[in-house]
Amino acid sequence: MFYVVIFRSTRKIDDGQLYSDWSEKMEQLVKSIDGYKDHFGFRDANTREGVTVSYFTSLEAIAQWKNLDEHKTAQQLGRDTFYEEYSVQVCEVLKDYGFQAT
């Protein structure tokens, strides 16, 4: 069993390097969490809407990530500077299957 955190957001007009710097910092920091598995994301340049999906092995790992001091600073910057809006969903993965052409 594992969990996903879905972070959906709409960016404010590009603020320059500050967002990129914090994004890189958060990407490195989340990888230090015991229980972090992987993540991917994308953003539509026209609408500034984006989604990041992160995978964790436990709810405790998600709570640890959420409560890191540097992540709390990034969350506040998100509300004050980076985003027009965002939402977060935490989901338990009940099934995981796929297909790969050979």
Secondary structure as a PSIPRED ss2 file (coil, helix, strand):
# PSIPRED VFORMAT (PSIPRED V4.0)

   1 M C   1.000  0.000  0.000
   2 F E   0.000  0.000  1.000
   3 Y E   0.000  0.000  1.000
   4 V E   0.000  0.000  1.000
   5 V E   0.000  0.000  1.000
   6 I E   0.000  0.000  1.000
   7 F E   0.000  0.000  1.000
   8 R E   0.000  0.000  1.000
   9 S E   0.000  0.000  1.000
  10 T E   0.000  0.000  1.000
  11 R E   0.000  0.000  1.000
  12 K C   1.000  0.000  0.000
  13 I C   1.000  0.000  0.000
  14 D C   1.000  0.000  0.000
  15 D C   1.000  0.000  0.000
  16 G C   1.000  0.000  0.000
  17 Q H   0.000  1.000  0.000
  18 L H   0.000  1.000  0.000
  19 Y H   0.000  1.000  0.000
  20 S H   0.000  1.000  0.000
  21 D H   0.000  1.000  0.000
  22 W H   0.000  1.000  0.000
  23 S H   0.000  1.000  0.000
  24 E H   0.000  1.000  0.000
  25 K H   0.000  1.000  0.000
  26 M H   0.000  1.000  0.000
  27 E H   0.000  1.000  0.000
  28 Q H   0.000  1.000  0.000
  29 L H   0.000  1.000  0.000
  30 V H   0.000  1.000  0.000
  31 K C   1.000  0.000  0.000
  32 S C   1.000  0.000  0.000
  33 I C   1.000  0.000  0.000
  34 D C   1.000  0.000  0.000
  35 G C   1.000  0.000  0.000
  36 Y E   0.000  0.000  1.000
  37 K E   0.000  0.000  1.000
  38 D E   0.000  0.000  1.000
  39 H E   0.000  0.000  1.000
  40 F E   0.000  0.000  1.000
  41 G E   0.000  0.000  1.000
  42 F E   0.000  0.000  1.000
  43 R E   0.000  0.000  1.000
  44 D C   1.000  0.000  0.000
  45 A C   1.000  0.000  0.000
  46 N C   1.000  0.000  0.000
  47 T C   1.000  0.000  0.000
  48 R C   1.000  0.000  0.000
  49 E E   0.000  0.000  1.000
  50 G E   0.000  0.000  1.000
  51 V E   0.000  0.000  1.000
  52 T E   0.000  0.000  1.000
  53 V E   0.000  0.000  1.000
  54 S E   0.000  0.000  1.000
  55 Y E   0.000  0.000  1.000
  56 F E   0.000  0.000  1.000
  57 T C   1.000  0.000  0.000
  58 S C   1.000  0.000  0.000
  59 L H   0.000  1.000  0.000
  60 E H   0.000  1.000  0.000
  61 A H   0.000  1.000  0.000
  62 I H   0.000  1.000  0.000
  63 A H   0.000  1.000  0.000
  64 Q H   0.000  1.000  0.000
  65 W H   0.000  1.000  0.000
  66 K H   0.000  1.000  0.000
  67 N H   0.000  1.000  0.000
  68 L C   1.000  0.000  0.000
  69 D H   0.000  1.000  0.000
  70 E H   0.000  1.000  0.000
  71 H H   0.000  1.000  0.000
  72 K H   0.000  1.000  0.000
  73 T H   0.000  1.000  0.000
  74 A H   0.000  1.000  0.000
  75 Q H   0.000  1.000  0.000
  76 Q H   0.000  1.000  0.000
  77 L H   0.000  1.000  0.000
  78 G H   0.000  1.000  0.000
  79 R H   0.000  1.000  0.000
  80 D H   0.000  1.000  0.000
  81 T H   0.000  1.000  0.000
  82 F H   0.000  1.000  0.000
  83 Y E   0.000  0.000  1.000
  84 E E   0.000  0.000  1.000
  85 E E   0.000  0.000  1.000
  86 Y E   0.000  0.000  1.000
  87 S E   0.000  0.000  1.000
  88 V E   0.000  0.000  1.000
  89 Q E   0.000  0.000  1.000
  90 V E   0.000  0.000  1.000
  91 C E   0.000  0.000  1.000
  92 E E   0.000  0.000  1.000
  93 V E   0.000  0.000  1.000
  94 L C   1.000  0.000  0.000
  95 K C   1.000  0.000  0.000
  96 D C   1.000  0.000  0.000
  97 Y C   1.000  0.000  0.000
  98 G C   1.000  0.000  0.000
  99 F C   1.000  0.000  0.000
 100 Q C   1.000  0.000  0.000
 101 A C   1.000  0.000  0.000
 102 T C   1.000  0.000  0.000
